[in-house]
């Protein structure tokens, strides 16, 4: 079936009809009435317990409301407790299938999407999920007490209408092929959750969602347990069959990374994802691994690379000149770091959309140039040339000088052009101001990775000071854009859309707690994002996202770091079983939470 969503009438104008799901471009993988996703075991037993460890940065929580700005909610709460109108699969990109909604209808002009709710859909308190709850959830998420990212992401939504008790229509300000998926993926919660209170005062009231799990026993500062709802309304639905197999999911809290690793070795929990190449190579071992109880698994995936980067806050005067930012990037010796520190386990990030068809390559195409030419003088001149690739130190143009020395010489030239010269070993401008920056981190251990860059910057006369702070203060300073440089691991996507206005849009640059940490404020970038969102054909869309890739990369507001092409996880093979098929687009522990099951669980049902 041609996806109803083939540009929802932007490529052509078919009559509207109800469909079991929505896809951005082309056919959907799963037809109406499919039995289950291919990567699950539909006969997986229900029962037992999955013991996890909280991600270090989410180690503590002080609220159960994951949507308000202040404070931190428990790990995995949103995923486990809130259902959505549509849900994606892990073996397909850009598609959503009916969960709370039994069908979706997109208008021929692309200006609305209508969802019909399933009669069997229920909240945890037994109430039916109704159109009024969907509208309430949307109105709350775009209200004053939630992250501004919701407002940016939903800026083209004109409003929500309750058509009847179980039918809701989203109206759009303009045709945008992504919006039906965006609104279909919003969490839906009951109107009774925190009823009568401003949403920012809904803090410790357990959410009333419709997902497969509820909050169970909690030991603040130690752990939280989610318990499977035995009456979960969607347990036999095709998009949920073979998922939510554990009766309990226990998430333990350790404030120290070393303590977490030792607890894994002692058998205190069942699964742990690893993001440190050093830990994975040298410290994930012991008698339980030797006995085969604990197993190291590296699972290949086809996810977009993302763009983990050093983020340069261009609101700071020292970082407003693109030549200065490029010079800072030339002092990063990634090849040495990968060889000496990362056990050659990473690959360098090169742009916003690596491992997707949105990645720019070579010279701009005719379609890209048609978008870029009207913006000459407003975007970096380098964007009209070869697509950005990070400077290397293992392939010097001049072998007699060497890669890093060659890069540092180029950095010196750029800094001199920007008005900076070395005086008595310190880089200073015409006013005598020393070039001093601060690197902000929430983990003292991060100094190990930043130190090689700091040493190279010293050769340029630049002082980069490492400033570790506790996570609460770190989060607060990021929200207020009170930093010079930090590292952010941005998740990648094969279908970028309106969310990039939150990352790089001018309005977001002036909005506290937005995703625009770099402070990008460019009418040209705004127009490129707008073109990307409103593209009427897939060819136009690809040209726009590749243009955005070129412009942001050559602006040097993000200095690219690295990514892993595998998910590294250690797990207890005596307690856990997993499906035979590994889906290509899964992310870390969420695959295990969704589709693994307990080996010989007691009380299996």
Residue pairs with C-beta under 8 A, 6 or more apart in sequence:
1 19
1 27
1 28
1 31
1 32
2 26
2 27
3 19
3 22
3 23
3 24
3 25
3 26
3 27
3 28
3 95
4 14
4 17
4 19
4 22
4 23
4 104
4 105
4 106
5 22
5 23
5 24
5 25
5 106
5 177
5 180
6 12
6 23
6 25
6 26
7 25
7 110
7 177
7 536
7 537
7 538
8 106
8 107
8 108
8 110
8 113
8 175
8 177
8 180
9 106
9 107
9 108
9 109
9 110
9 175
10 110
10 175
10 177
10 536
10 537
11 536
11 537
13 108
13 109
14 108
15 108
16 105
16 106
16 107
16 108
17 105
18 103
18 104
18 105
18 116
19 32
19 103
19 104
19 105
20 32
20 33
20 97
20 98
20 102
20 103
21 28
21 30
21 86
21 95
21 96
21 97
21 98
21 104
22 86
22 95
22 96
22 104
22 106
22 113
22 180
22 181
22 184
23 94
23 95
23 96
24 94
24 95
24 177
24 178
24 181
24 495
25 94
25 177
25 538
28 92
28 95
28 97
29 89
29 91
29 92
29 95
30 37
30 89
30 92
30 97
33 238
34 238
35 42
35 238
35 241
36 42
36 238
36 241
36 242
37 89
37 90
37 91
37 238
37 239
37 241
37 242
37 583
38 91
38 581
39 89
39 90
39 91
39 579
39 581
39 582
39 583
39 595
40 241
40 242
40 243
40 579
40 595
41 242
41 579
41 580
41 595
41 597
42 241
42 242
43 242
44 242
44 245
44 577
44 579
44 595
44 597
45 245
45 597
45 598
45 601
45 604
45 605
46 228
46 245
46 246
46 247
46 597
46 601
46 604
46 605
47 245
47 246
47 247
47 597
47 598
47 601
47 602
47 603
47 604
47 605
48 246
48 247
48 248
48 575
48 597
48 598
48 599
48 601
48 602
48 604
49 246
49 247
49 248
49 249
49 250
49 598
50 246
50 248
50 249
50 250
50 270
50 271
50 576
50 592
50 593
50 596
50 598
51 250
51 252
51 268
51 269
51 270
51 271
52 75
52 76
52 249
52 250
52 251
52 252
52 269
52 270
52 271
52 272
52 589
52 593
53 251
53 252
53 253
53 254
53 260
53 263
53 264
53 269
53 272
54 74
54 75
54 251
54 252
54 253
54 254
55 75
56 254
56 255
56 257
56 260
56 443
57 442
57 471
58 72
58 74
58 75
59 253
59 254
59 255
59 471
60 72
60 221
60 253
60 255
61 71
61 72
61 73
61 74
61 75
61 224
62 71
62 72
62 203
63 71
63 72
63 73
63 203
63 204
64 73
64 74
64 77
64 203
64 204
64 205
64 206
64 207
64 215
65 71
65 73
65 194
65 199
65 202
65 203
65 205
65 207
66 73
66 77
66 78
66 207
67 140
67 141
67 146
67 147
67 150
67 187
67 199
68 145
68 146
68 199
68 200
68 202
68 203
69 145
69 146
69 147
69 200
69 479
69 513
70 200
71 203
72 475
74 224
74 251
75 251
76 226
76 249
76 251
76 590
76 593
77 207
77 215
77 226
78 187
79 211
79 590
79 593
80 211
80 212
80 213
80 226
80 249
80 593
81 124
81 207
81 209
81 211
81 213
81 214
81 215
81 226
82 187
82 188
82 189
82 207
82 209
82 210
82 211
83 99
83 100
83 121
83 129
83 187
83 188
83 209
83 210
83 211
83 234
84 99
84 100
84 184
84 185
84 186
84 187
84 188
85 98
85 99
85 100
85 101
85 104
85 115
85 117
85 134
85 183
85 184
85 185
85 186
85 188
86 96
86 97
86 98
86 99
86 101
86 104
86 181
86 184
86 185
87 96
87 97
87 99
87 185
87 239
88 95
88 96
88 97
88 185
89 95
89 97
89 239
89 583
90 583
90 584
90 585
90 586
90 591
90 594
91 583
91 584
91 585
92 585
93 494
93 495
93 585
94 181
94 494
94 495
95 181
96 180
96 181
96 184
96 185
97 238
97 239
98 104
98 118
98 239
99 234
99 237
99 239
99 240
100 115
100 117
100 118
100 121
100 129
100 134
100 188
100 210
101 115
101 116
101 117
101 118
101 184
102 116
102 117
102 118
103 115
103 116
104 113
104 114
104 115
104 116
104 180
104 184
105 113
105 114
105 116
106 112
106 113
106 114
106 180
107 113
107 114
109 175
110 172
110 175
110 176
110 177
111 171
111 172
111 174
111 175
112 169
112 170
112 171
112 172
113 169
113 170
113 172
113 179
113 180
113 183
113 184
114 163
114 167
114 168
114 169
114 170
115 134
115 167
115 168
115 169
115 170
115 184
116 166
116 167
117 129
117 130
117 131
117 134
117 166
117 167
117 168
118 129
119 128
119 166
120 233
120 234
121 128
121 129
121 210
121 233
121 234
122 128
122 129
122 210
122 231
122 233
123 129
123 133
123 189
123 190
123 208
123 209
123 210
124 208
124 209
124 210
124 214
124 229
125 190
125 192
125 208
127 190
127 192
129 188
129 190
129 210
130 165
130 166
131 162
131 163
131 164
131 165
131 166
131 167
131 168
132 162
132 165
132 191
133 188
133 189
133 190
133 191
134 160
134 168
134 188
135 160
135 161
135 162
135 168
136 189
136 191
137 186
137 187
137 188
137 189
138 154
138 157
138 160
138 170
138 183
138 186
139 160
140 146
140 189
140 199
141 150
141 154
141 186
141 187
142 150
142 151
142 154
142 157
143 199
145 198
145 199
145 200
146 199
147 513
148 502
148 508
148 511
148 512
148 513
148 514
149 499
149 502
149 514
149 515
152 498
152 499
152 501
152 502
152 505
152 507
152 508
152 511
152 514
152 515
153 182
153 498
153 499
153 501
153 502
154 182
154 183
154 498
155 173
155 498
155 501
156 172
156 173
156 174
156 176
156 179
156 498
156 533
157 170
157 171
157 172
157 173
157 179
157 183
158 171
158 172
158 173
159 170
159 171
160 168
160 169
160 170
160 171
161 168
161 169
161 171
162 168
163 169
170 179
170 180
170 183
172 179
174 534
175 534
175 536
176 497
176 498
176 533
176 534
177 535
177 541
178 495
178 497
178 498
178 533
179 498
182 497
182 498
187 209
188 209
188 210
189 207
189 208
189 209
190 208
190 209
192 208
193 202
193 205
193 207
193 208
194 201
194 202
194 205
206 214
206 215
207 215
210 233
210 234
211 229
211 232
212 228
212 229
212 232
212 234
212 235
212 240
212 243
212 244
213 226
213 227
213 228
213 229
213 244
213 249
214 226
214 227
214 229
215 224
215 225
215 226
215 227
216 224
216 225
216 226
216 227
216 248
217 224
217 225
218 224
218 225
221 253
222 252
222 253
223 250
223 251
223 252
223 253
224 250
224 251
224 253
225 248
225 249
225 250
225 251
226 248
226 249
226 251
227 247
227 248
228 244
228 246
228 247
228 248
232 240
232 244
234 240
235 241
235 244
242 579
242 595
243 594
243 595
244 594
245 595
245 596
245 597
245 598
246 593
246 596
246 597
246 598
246 601
247 601
247 603
249 593
250 269
252 263
252 268
252 269
254 260
254 263
257 276
257 279
257 445
260 272
261 272
261 279
261 283
261 284
263 269
264 272
264 294
264 570
265 286
265 288
265 289
265 294
267 288
267 293
267 294
267 572
270 571
270 572
270 575
270 576
271 569
271 570
271 571
271 572
271 576
271 589
271 592
272 569
272 570
272 571
273 567
273 568
273 569
273 588
273 589
274 280
274 284
274 568
274 569
274 570
275 568
277 341
277 342
277 343
277 345
277 346
278 341
278 342
278 343
280 296
280 343
280 345
280 568
281 343
281 345
284 296
284 570
286 294
288 294
289 295
289 296
289 570
292 573
292 574
293 572
293 573
293 574
294 570
294 571
294 572
294 573
295 570
295 571
295 572
295 573
296 568
296 569
296 570
297 568
297 569
297 570
297 571
298 566
298 567
298 568
299 566
299 567
299 569
299 582
299 586
299 591
300 565
300 566
300 582
301 565
301 566
301 567
301 584
301 585
301 586
302 355
302 584
302 585
303 355
303 492
303 584
303 585
303 586
303 587
304 353
304 354
304 355
304 356
304 491
304 492
304 493
304 494
305 347
305 349
305 354
305 355
305 492
305 563
306 349
306 354
306 489
306 490
306 491
306 492
306 563
307 349
307 351
307 352
307 354
307 490
307 492
307 558
307 560
308 349
308 487
308 488
308 489
308 490
308 560
308 561
308 562
308 563
309 349
309 487
309 488
309 490
309 558
309 559
309 560
309 561
310 328
310 332
310 453
310 485
310 486
310 487
310 558
310 559
310 561
311 485
311 486
311 487
311 488
311 517
311 518
311 557
311 558
312 319
312 325
312 328
312 484
312 485
312 518
312 556
312 557
312 558
312 559
313 319
313 481
313 483
313 484
313 485
313 517
313 518
313 519
314 320
314 325
314 518
314 519
314 520
314 557
315 481
315 509
315 519
316 437
316 484
318 324
318 435
318 437
318 484
319 325
319 437
319 484
321 418
322 380
322 555
322 556
323 414
323 415
323 417
323 418
324 414
324 415
324 418
324 420
325 555
325 556
325 557
325 559
326 411
326 414
326 556
327 410
327 411
327 412
327 414
327 415
327 418
327 460
328 411
328 457
328 462
328 556
328 559
329 390
329 391
329 556
329 559
330 391
330 407
330 408
330 410
330 411
330 414
331 407
331 408
331 411
331 453
331 456
331 457
331 459
331 460
331 462
332 390
332 391
332 453
332 456
332 559
333 393
333 404
333 452
333 453
333 456
334 348
334 390
334 392
334 393
334 561
334 562
335 392
335 393
335 394
335 403
336 393
336 404
336 452
337 449
337 452
338 344
338 345
338 346
338 348
338 562
341 448
341 449
341 452
342 562
345 564
346 562
346 563
346 564
347 562
347 563
347 564
347 565
348 390
348 560
348 561
348 562
349 390
349 560
349 561
349 562
349 563
350 359
350 388
350 389
350 390
350 553
350 560
351 359
351 360
351 387
351 388
351 549
351 552
351 553
351 560
352 358
352 359
352 492
352 496
352 548
352 549
352 552
352 553
353 359
353 360
353 492
353 493
353 494
353 496
353 545
353 546
353 549
354 492
354 563
355 492
356 492
356 493
356 494
357 494
357 542
358 494
358 496
358 542
358 545
358 546
358 549
359 387
359 546
359 549
360 368
360 387
360 388
360 546
360 547
360 549
360 550
360 553
361 387
362 386
362 387
363 385
363 386
363 387
364 372
364 383
364 384
364 546
364 547
364 550
365 543
365 546
367 539
367 540
367 542
367 543
368 543
368 546
368 547
368 550
369 384
370 543
371 528
371 531
371 543
371 544
371 547
372 379
372 383
372 384
372 547
372 550
375 524
375 527
375 528
376 384
378 522
378 523
378 524
379 522
379 524
379 525
379 551
379 554
379 555
380 551
380 554
380 555
382 388
382 554
383 547
383 550
383 551
383 554
387 549
387 550
387 553
388 550
388 553
388 554
390 559
390 560
391 407
391 410
392 403
393 402
393 403
393 404
393 407
394 403
395 403
396 402
396 403
396 406
397 406
398 406
401 409
404 456
408 456
408 459
408 460
411 460
412 460
415 421
415 427
415 460
419 429
419 430
420 427
420 428
420 429
420 435
421 427
421 428
422 428
422 460
422 461
423 432
423 461
425 461
426 434
426 435
426 461
426 463
427 434
427 435
427 460
427 461
427 462
428 434
428 435
428 461
429 435
434 463
435 461
435 462
435 463
436 462
436 463
436 464
436 465
437 462
437 463
437 464
437 465
437 484
437 485
438 464
438 465
438 467
438 483
438 484
438 485
439 450
439 454
439 464
439 465
439 466
439 467
439 484
439 485
439 486
440 467
440 469
440 474
440 477
440 478
440 483
440 484
440 485
440 486
441 447
441 450
441 466
441 467
441 468
441 469
441 474
441 486
441 487
442 468
442 469
442 470
442 471
442 474
442 475
443 468
444 468
446 466
446 468
446 487
447 466
447 468
450 464
450 466
451 466
453 464
454 464
454 466
457 463
457 464
464 485
469 477
476 482
477 483
478 486
478 517
479 512
479 513
480 512
481 512
481 517
481 519
483 517
486 517
487 561
488 517
490 503
493 499
496 532
496 545
496 548
497 532
497 533
498 529
498 533
499 515
500 529
500 532
500 548
501 507
501 508
501 526
501 529
501 533
502 508
502 514
502 515
502 516
503 515
503 516
503 520
504 516
504 518
504 520
504 522
504 525
504 529
504 548
504 552
505 516
505 520
505 525
505 526
505 529
506 520
506 521
506 522
506 523
506 525
506 526
508 514
508 515
508 516
509 516
509 519
509 520
509 521
510 521
518 557
518 558
519 557
520 552
520 555
520 557
524 551
525 548
525 551
525 552
528 544
528 547
528 548
528 551
529 548
531 540
531 544
531 547
532 541
532 544
532 545
532 548
535 541
535 543
535 544
552 558
553 560
567 586
567 587
567 588
567 591
569 588
569 589
569 592
571 592
574 599
575 598
575 599
576 592
576 596
576 597
576 598
576 599
577 596
577 597
577 598
577 599
578 592
578 595
578 596
578 597
579 595
579 596
582 591
583 591
